[in-house]
Amino acid sequence: MFDRLLDLLAGRGEWTSEKPADDLPLAVAALLIELARMDDKVNAVERRTIEQLLVRMFSLDAKSVQSLVEQADQAMQRSTQYFPFTQQICRHASADMRVQIIEMLWTVAYADGALDPDEDALIRQVAGLIQVSDWERGAARKRALERLASSEPVRRSPWAVAD
């Protein structure tokens, strides 16, 4: 993201007023992809974790989730900020769902077995932008770690969107 901002400021990139679609799944997927990129690599485990989380949260089939991840990746590459995505989440997700999104971010952050400091910083930033308290963020982290430790699959969300 910083490289894209530097490119924009240096005149190597183009500014666009294009806003992401009013699409909650796209916003969530974009933040998950960006988090996975924080340690400069998106490995197969992180990618699979992202896809599984999106399938469960939004009741998507495998083909739809792959398309969503590709769209989210492109949207993040075009964007110089997280605000359009976090704004979509604030507009369209309940408080409980926003906490679940933070838990999803923690799950992706720990999917490769290690928490990168940049991943931690992004989760803190996103939590603030989507109005998730420090206490709720910590509780979401604890749940994600417990689930990963027990190798329990991520449960389907009660907020899943029907096809």
N, C-alpha and C positions, 0 to 999 in steps of 0.2 A: 504494500500500500504506500509506503514512504517513497519507494522508487517511482511509483506512478505520480505521486504528488510532486516530486522533484522534476520529473519529466514535464509535467504541466507548467510548473513555474519557470522552467528553463526554455519553454516554447517548443519542446519536443513532442508534446502530446496535445490533444485537442480537448477543449472544454465542451461539454455537452450538457444541455439542460434536460436531456432525456431522463425521466424518472423511472424507476422500476415499476412494473405493473403492480396493481393493487392485489398482491398475491402473497399470502402468508407462507405457503410452502416454499416459495422461491426465496423469501426473506430469511427464513430459518435455514434453508439449505446453503444460502450464500454465506451466512455467518459460520456455519459448520465447516464449510470448505476453507474459508479464510483462517479459521482456527487451525485446521490441519496443516496449512501452509506456514504457520508461524515458525516452525523449526526448519524451514527451508526444504521440506520434503513431505509429500503426501504418500505414505506407504500403503500397501494393499490392505493392511489391517485397518488403518484409519478410514480408507475409502469404503471398505465393507461395513464398518461400524456406522458411518454416515448413512449409507444406503439402508441398513437395517433399521436405524432410528427413524428415518423418513418414512419407510414402509409402514412401520407400526403407528407412527403419529398421524399420518394422513391417509392410511389405508390404500396405498398405491401398489400397483403391480410392478414387477421387476423392470419392465420396459419403461414405464412411466417414471420410475425413480431415477433410472439412468439418464433419461432426458432432462429431468428436473435438475440433477446434479450438473449436467453439462451447461444448462441455462444459467444456473447459479454461478458456476465457475466463470462463465463469460461476463455475467453481470458484475461480479467482483473485480474482474480484470478491467472493466470499463469505469468502475467507480473509484473515486479518490477518498471516500469516506464511508463510515458505517451507518450514519444517521438515516439515510433513506430506508435501510433495511430494519433498523431498530424502530423507526417511526411506524412502519407497517405492523410490526409486532405489537407495539403499544396500542395501535388503533384496532387491531383485530383479535388480540389474544387476551383472555382473562388473566387475572393476577396469578391464579394457580397454573395456568398454561405457561406463563412467562417464567415461573420458577422451574417448570418442567424443561423448558428450553435451556435454562442455565444448567440443569442436570445433564441434558444432552451434550452441552458443550464440555462439561467435565468428563463425560464418558469418552468423547473423542480425544480430549487432551491426554487422558490416561490410557487410551487404547494401545499405544505403542510401548507402554510400560514405564514411561518417564514423563514428568511434567516439565516442559520447557518454561523458563521465566517469562518469555514473551506470550506463551499460551495463557499463563496465569494472569498476566497484565491485561490481555484482551478480554478474558472472562470478567475480570473486575470492571473494566470499562463498559462492556455490554450490559452487565448487571445494573450498573448505574443508569445507563441510557434507557433500559426497559423497566426501570423502577422496581428492581428486586433488591431487597435489603441485604446488608452484609450477613445478617443472621441466616436469612433464607438461602443466600449463596453458599454459606458454609454448610448448611444442612443438606443442600443439593449435592455438594461435593462429597459429603460423608455417604450419602445414599449411592452415588455413582461408584465410589471406592468399594463399598460393601458389596454391591452387585458384581463388580469386576472380580473381587476376591472370591466370591462364591461361584463365579462363572455362571450365574443365573442369567438367562436371556432377558433382554429388556422387554418389559411387559407392554402390551398394546395400550395406547393412550385412551383414556375415556373421552378425549376430545377428538378422536379420529374422525376425519371427514369422510362421509360415505361417497362412493363413486357416483 
